[in-house]
Amino acid sequence: MSGIYVHIPYCRQKCHYCNFFSVASLSSMPVVLNALCTEISLQSSYISGPLNTLYFGGGTPSLLDEIQLTAVMKAIGKNFNFAPDAEITLEANPDDISMEKLKLWKDNGINRLSIGIQSFRDSDLQYLNRIHSADKALKSLNLARQAGFHNLTIDLIFGIPTLNDKAWLENIKIVKDLEIPHISAYALTIEPKTPLDVMIRKGKARPVNEQQTVRQFGLMMQKMEAHGYEHYEISNYCLPGHYARHNTSYWSGIPYLGVGPSAHSYNGNSRQWNVTSISEYIKELQSGKVPAEKEILTVNQHYNEYVMTGLRTARGCDITLIEQRFGLTFVESFKKEAQKWIKQGHLQQNGHIFTLCRSGKLLADGIASDFFIIT
């Protein structure tokens, strides 16, 4: 089983915090989509077996019109076979959701929507420079369900300066009351050179408070667990049986193909990443070349990635698997580093499985990097 990620690098307007590759002008979209269909054809042998997942991300894939979405789906269907129960996800902004669009998505095989809510409060949305309103967010969820989309996930952001703890708990309560099956919750991070970074440095926007962020992450873990959600990855929660199959494949080391400007791919032995230039992407594909750089992964890199993804997920790291895949030297290295974090109460061992404790989830990236073997 494998998957495909399709990057649609267009937005109506850029959110102040976003550092994903996208542009706010739609003028080049038709040419880029033609190039993207060419890339799909050129990469038809990159992964094998039926597609278990397909994910439209961005950017804003919900901007695609009927002709554009149908063309991409036809290109994928011509070059790949889908598993009968394939998960096909499309990211959508609330302001793009209408009955007409929902029907278009269903007609093209989309069976899961990822809706970029971010917050159910207008003040937070205005701080983030989101287009939609809180009312539109709620209406978009209702419309999606009326159209028969029940496999839904939404994005939420915590640590927003305008979002106090009481308001954050209200956002979580809305999730519970609406019985949203899957939530991706992210801390607001200030990426260098983003508009929000510039505004904060100029004193035009309130800065992020780290203590508030840590506190709200703790509240999220506590409340979501109490509401029956599984915290199966650092940023992801789901009701039983509703984990994101596409993202889980990333964390499980399953091969995937990424198409579109800036998209990444992994085939089990190497990673490659496309150029982050619209003009260069078009130029290379018009000349019949895949516009990507490639890196062959070393054993150490494979091990480091296994530890990073394992510690971020509920499955943890399995030292039996580490021995099978990497050898006893890596097992001993892992055990040695693990003792420090176990003593500090951030890591726990259950037989041959090591998982982060709740306090350790606050330090996940730092803990994982401590295990890395650097050459």
URTA-V772857 format. One record per backbone hydrogen bond with DSSP energy under -0.5 kcal/mol. CO is the residue of the C=O (numbers start at 1). NH is the residue of the N-H. If there is no record, write none. Layout:
# URTA-V772857
co=CO nh=NH
co=CO nh=NH
This chain:
# URTA-V772857
co=2 nh=52
co=2 nh=53
co=3 nh=257
co=4 nh=55
co=5 nh=7
co=5 nh=259
co=6 nh=8
co=6 nh=57
co=7 nh=9
co=8 nh=10
co=8 nh=59
co=9 nh=23
co=10 nh=60
co=15 nh=18
co=16 nh=196
co=20 nh=22
co=23 nh=11
co=26 nh=29
co=28 nh=32
co=29 nh=33
co=30 nh=34
co=31 nh=35
co=32 nh=36
co=33 nh=37
co=34 nh=38
co=35 nh=39
co=36 nh=40
co=37 nh=41
co=38 nh=42
co=39 nh=43
co=41 nh=44
co=43 nh=46
co=50 nh=2
co=51 nh=83
co=52 nh=87
co=53 nh=4
co=54 nh=89
co=55 nh=6
co=55 nh=57
co=56 nh=91
co=57 nh=8
co=60 nh=63
co=61 nh=64
co=65 nh=69
co=66 nh=70
co=67 nh=71
co=68 nh=72
co=69 nh=73
co=70 nh=74
co=71 nh=75
co=72 nh=76
co=73 nh=77
co=74 nh=78
co=75 nh=79
co=76 nh=79
co=76 nh=80
co=81 nh=51
co=83 nh=86
co=86 nh=88
co=87 nh=54
co=87 nh=89
co=88 nh=111
co=88 nh=112
co=89 nh=56
co=90 nh=114
co=91 nh=62
co=92 nh=116
co=93 nh=96
co=93 nh=97
co=94 nh=97
co=96 nh=98
co=98 nh=102
co=99 nh=103
co=100 nh=104
co=101 nh=105
co=102 nh=106
co=103 nh=107
co=104 nh=108
co=105 nh=110
co=106 nh=109
co=112 nh=90
co=113 nh=115
co=113 nh=153
co=114 nh=92
co=114 nh=116
co=115 nh=117
co=115 nh=155
co=117 nh=119
co=118 nh=157
co=121 nh=125
co=122 nh=126
co=123 nh=127
co=124 nh=128
co=125 nh=129
co=125 nh=130
co=126 nh=129
co=128 nh=16
co=128 nh=17
co=133 nh=137
co=134 nh=138
co=135 nh=139
co=136 nh=140
co=137 nh=141
co=138 nh=142
co=139 nh=143
co=140 nh=144
co=141 nh=145
co=142 nh=146
co=143 nh=147
co=144 nh=149
co=145 nh=148
co=148 nh=150
co=150 nh=152
co=151 nh=113
co=152 nh=182
co=153 nh=115
co=154 nh=184
co=155 nh=118
co=156 nh=186
co=158 nh=188
co=160 nh=163
co=162 nh=164
co=164 nh=168
co=165 nh=169
co=166 nh=170
co=167 nh=171
co=168 nh=172
co=169 nh=173
co=170 nh=174
co=171 nh=175
co=172 nh=176
co=173 nh=177
co=174 nh=178
co=175 nh=179
co=175 nh=180
co=176 nh=179
co=181 nh=239
co=182 nh=154
co=183 nh=185
co=183 nh=237
co=184 nh=156
co=186 nh=158
co=187 nh=189
co=189 nh=191
co=191 nh=194
co=194 nh=198
co=195 nh=199
co=196 nh=200
co=197 nh=201
co=198 nh=202
co=199 nh=204
co=199 nh=205
co=200 nh=203
co=208 nh=210
co=209 nh=213
co=210 nh=214
co=211 nh=215
co=212 nh=216
co=213 nh=217
co=214 nh=218
co=215 nh=219
co=216 nh=220
co=217 nh=221
co=218 nh=222
co=219 nh=223
co=220 nh=224
co=221 nh=225
co=222 nh=226
co=223 nh=227
co=224 nh=229
co=225 nh=228
co=230 nh=232
co=230 nh=238
co=232 nh=314
co=233 nh=236
co=235 nh=185
co=236 nh=232
co=236 nh=233
co=237 nh=183
co=238 nh=230
co=239 nh=242
co=243 nh=245
co=244 nh=248
co=245 nh=249
co=246 nh=250
co=247 nh=251
co=248 nh=252
co=249 nh=254
co=250 nh=253
co=255 nh=3
co=256 nh=266
co=257 nh=5
co=259 nh=7
co=260 nh=263
co=263 nh=274
co=265 nh=272
co=266 nh=256
co=269 nh=297
co=270 nh=267
co=271 nh=295
co=272 nh=265
co=273 nh=293
co=275 nh=262
co=277 nh=281
co=278 nh=282
co=279 nh=283
co=280 nh=284
co=281 nh=285
co=282 nh=286
co=283 nh=287
co=284 nh=289
co=285 nh=288
co=289 nh=291
co=290 nh=292
co=291 nh=275
co=293 nh=273
co=295 nh=271
co=298 nh=302
co=299 nh=303
co=300 nh=304
co=301 nh=305
co=302 nh=306
co=303 nh=307
co=304 nh=308
co=305 nh=309
co=306 nh=310
co=307 nh=311
co=308 nh=312
co=309 nh=313
co=310 nh=313
co=310 nh=316
co=312 nh=234
co=313 nh=316
co=317 nh=319
co=317 nh=354
co=318 nh=322
co=319 nh=323
co=320 nh=324
co=321 nh=325
co=322 nh=326
co=322 nh=327
co=323 nh=327
co=327 nh=330
co=327 nh=331
co=328 nh=332
co=329 nh=333
co=330 nh=334
co=331 nh=335
co=332 nh=336
co=333 nh=337
co=334 nh=338
co=335 nh=339
co=336 nh=340
co=337 nh=341
co=338 nh=342
co=339 nh=343
co=340 nh=344
co=341 nh=346
co=341 nh=347
co=342 nh=345
co=346 nh=357
co=348 nh=355
co=350 nh=353
co=352 nh=319
co=353 nh=350
co=354 nh=317
co=355 nh=348
co=357 nh=361
co=358 nh=362
co=359 nh=362
co=360 nh=363
co=361 nh=364
co=363 nh=367
co=364 nh=368
co=365 nh=369
co=366 nh=370
co=367 nh=370
co=367 nh=371
co=368 nh=371
co=368 nh=372
co=369 nh=372
co=372 nh=374
